[in-house]
Amino acid sequence: MEDNLLPNTQTVALETMNASVEKVKAELRKVIIGQEEMIDLMLVSLFAGGHVLLEGVPGIAKTLTAKLLAKSISVNFSRIQFTPDLMPTDVTGTTVYNLKTAEFNFNRGPIFSNIVLIDEINRSPAKTQAALFEVMEERQITVDGRTHYLDPPFFVIATQNPVEQEGTYKLPEAQLDRFLFRIKMKYPTLEQEKMILDKFKDDFRMTATEDVKSILSANDIRLCRETIEKIHIKKELIDYIATIIHNTRNNGSLFLGASPRASLAIMRTSKAIAAMSGRDFVTPEDIQHVAYPVLNHRIILTPEREMEGVQPEDVIREIIQGIEVPR
């Protein structure tokens, strides 16, 4: 067998993964119209073992899509509505004294689930947001000196409204860095808006959400992740990723560049994109595709560039265009 061909077992694994991905998308399309990019990136993050921050104005199906994605996977799901009075123990859980046994027992909080939707994450103060630091990175929580582990898969989907500032708390850079992607959602097009109205003109209660079926299991996700790990990436492309990240640290438009966590994120997600495309190898286009959602929340513009109205995506585009693409 030639070196550039996959072993038969890996070929079958890729075909199985692609079939599952298409089935999940088909289930979501029963309700969601448009937002194809968001759905793709959410699946990439799920398979790559990361977390997603959905950013967009109210009413463009951030929460609905997250709930339907969870419904298409037969794992545990919980939703946490972040509010200004939410305490860290409301998220992680707390230790209570049991009078019958005269012992302290740990009552698990809603974060102990497989898919966790955190609505309006920027509504809670830093103390509550900090409760997510350990669990999002290490898949564990330490309470009263005892470590409690979460069952895989563990996938956090957080939402925030970028427009409304009153009663919100900006996420610190260390918190943002825990998210694999920040996905900036857009309004639907005119044609998509018409399709939405037509689809639900006789279905005010959106009963179509009840038709979404479970497609993937926890074991399916584990197998998908194993398939992605085996995707080939050439040394030239690894160097390409490193150069992109290095250039964010030596850029006159940026006050803060990206860390090695960002380069690892690009490598992992580009392999996931390749696998979801049915390929056993990564291309430069895969890397460029994921560079924007991986980096747009990890770099900080200089005050001068920010005042000029420059967006992080503009700087990322300049960096990518200034680097020779390996072939």
N, C-alpha and C positions, 0 to 999 in steps of 0.2 A: 504493500500500500504506500502511496506517495506521502511525503511528509506533510503536505498541506491539506491532506484529507483527514477528516475526523474518523476515529474508530466507530464502528457501527453502533455501539452502545451510546456513544455521545451524540451521534446523528439522531438516533431515536429519542434521546432526552431532549434535544433541541426541538424536534418536531412536536413532541408531547407538550413542551412548554409553550410553544407558539400557539398550538391548538387551545390550550387552557387560557392563554391571554386573550385570544379572539373571543372565546366564550364569555369571559368576564366583561369585555367591552360590549358585547352584544346585550348582556343583561343590563348594563348601565344605560345603553342607548334606548332601552324601553322607557326611560324617564328623562334622561339628560340629553339635551340637544346642543350640539357644538361642544366646546371645551375639550376637544380631542387632545390638545397638547397637555392640558392639566392631567387628564386621565392617564396618558402615557407616562408622564413624569412621576405620578403617584405610584404607578405599578413598578417603574424602575426603582424608586426609592424603597418600596416594599421588598423587592427581590434583592436589592443591594444591602439590606439591613440598616437603612437609615430612617430619618424622620423628615416630615414635610411641614413647612409653614406656608399656608395659603393666605395670600394678601389680596384683598379686593373690596370694593364697596358692597354694602348690604344688598341682598336680593339676587346675586348672580350664581347661586347654587353651590356655595362653598360647603356649608354644613350638609346639605342634601347629598352632594356627591360623596362626601366622606362617609355618611351613614349607609349609602347604597353600596359603596365599595366594601364596607365591613359586612354588609348583608350577603354579598357575593362570596364571602369566605366563611367557612364553618368553624369559626373560632370565637372566643369570648370578646365582647365589645362593651365599652363603657364610655359615657359622655360626662365631661366635667365642664360646667359653666363657670368660668372665672369671673369673680366679682370683687370689688374693693375690700369686702369684709371676709373673704375666703382665707382661711388659715392653712399653713403647711400641712398640719395633721389631717385637714379635710381632704387632702390629696393623697398623702402617703399612708395614713392610718395612725392609730394611736395605741398605747399600752394602757389597759384597764385592769383594775384589781377585781379578781373573782372571789366573792365572799365564800362560795361553797368549797372551793379548793384551796383558798388562802394563797393563791398564786397570781402573778401578773401575766395576763395574756395579751398578745398582740392582735388587734383587730385590723385586718387589711383594708386599706383605702381603695378608691376606684382606680387608682393607677395600676393596681394588680389585675391587669387584663391583657389580652393580646393586641387588640386595636383600641387605642384610646383617642377619642376626639376631645380636644380642649378648645372650647368655643371662646373667642375673644380673649386670647391669652394675655393681651396687654391691658386687661381690665384690673388685674391684681397687682399689688405692690411687689417690690423686689424680693421681700422675704418669702412670699409664696412662690414666686417664679423660681427662686433658688432651690426650692424643694425638688425641682425637676432635674437639677444638674447631674446628680449621681445616677439617677435611674435612667436618664436618656443616654448617657455615655456608657455606663457599666452594667446596665440591666439588673441593678440591685439597689436595695435601700437599707441603710444602717440606722436603726432606732435603738436607743438605750444600749449601745455597744453590741447589738446583735445584728447580723447581716441577713436580710431576707432576699432571696433570689426570685426573679420573674421567669415564668415559663416562656419559651420561644414559640412563635415569633412575638416580638414586641415592637409595635409600630405606633408612633405618635403622630397624629394629624392635628395641627394647631391652626386656628384662623385668627386673623386680625383685620381691622378696618384701617387703611392707611390715611383716611381723610379726617375722621373724627379724632380730636385731640383731648377734648374735655373729659376728665375722669379716667384717663388712660395713663399708663406708665410705660415708657419706652423700654424695650427689651435691651439689656446690656449686651455688649459684643460677645462676651463669653456664653451667654444664653443663645444668641443667634448662631454661634459657631456649632452648637449641638445639632442644628438642623442641616440635613444633607442638602436640601433644596429650599429656596424661597421661590414660590411660584406666584408670579404676578398675574392675576386673572383680569381679563378684559370683558367689556360689554359684548353681548352677542351681536352679530351682524344684523342688518335689516331683514334678510331672508330667514335667518335663524329665529329672530323675534317673531316673525309671522308664523313659523312652524311651531314655536312654543304656544302661541295663542290658539292655533288651530288644534293642537294636540289636547289641550286642556279646556277647550270651550264647553265640553259636555262632561267634564270630570273635575269639578271644583275641589273635591276632596283628594285629588291626586291618587286615586286607587291603583294607578299603574305601578306605584312603588311596592304594592303587595305582590306583584308578579315577578319581582327580582328573585332569582333562585341562587342558592349556594353552589359555587363551582369548585373552589379550591379548599383544601384542608391544610392543616398545619404541616403535615408531612409533604404535601405537594409543594408548599413554599420552601421547605427544607431542600427538596430535590432540585427545585429551580435555582436555589442559591448555590448548590454544589455544581450544577451545570454552568452557571455564570463564572464560577471560580476557575473553570478549566478553559475558558475562552482565551485564545492566544493574543498577546499584545507584543509587538516587536519592540526591540530596544530603542529604535529610532522614535517610536511613539511615546515611550516612557520619557525619553529626553525631551520630546516636544512638550509634554505636560509639565516637566520640571522647568523648562524655559518660560512657559506662560506664567507659572506661579512666580518664578524669580523676577520676571519683568513687572509684576505688581508691586514688588518691594523696592524697585528702582524707577519709579514713575513720578514725574513732576506733578501729575494731577492727583496723586493719592497721598493722603496723610498716613494711612495704614494699609499694608499689603496683606496677602493671604499667607496662612501658615501651612506646614506640611499636612495638616488634616485636610486642607482643601485639595492638595495634589492627590492624596489618597482617595478622596471623594470622587475626583474626576476619573481616576483610573477605574474605580469600582463601577461607577455608573456608566462609563463608556463601554465597559464589558457587558453590562446589563442591556444597554441599548443594542449592542451587536447581537446578543443572544435573542432578544425580542424581535430582531429583524431576520432571524434565521441564519445568522452567520457565525462561524467559529473563530472569527478574528475581528480585531478592532481596526477601524479606519480613522483617518484624521477628522473626517466629518462627524464621527461619533463624539470625538473629544470636543470639537467646536460646539456641537449641539448642547452638551451638558455643561460647558464652561460657564454659560450665562446664569442658569439657576443655581449653580454651585458657588459662584463668586459674587453674585450681586448683593449679598448680605454680609460678605466677609471682608470687603474692602471699604475704606472710608475716604471720601473725597476731601481734598483740601478746602478750607472755607472759601477761597477765591473761586475755585471751580464750581462749588456748590451754589454760590451767589450768581454765577453765570447761567445757572439752570442746567448744568451738565448732569446726566444720569450715570450711575455706575455702569450700565450696559454700554454707554457710549465709549467709556474708557476701555472696557473689556474688548469691544469691537476693534478699537485702535490697536490694542496689544496683539490681538490675534492676527490682524491684517499686517502687522509689522514683523511677523515671524515667518520665516520660510517654512512651507508645509512639506513635511517628509513624504516621499513617495516610494 
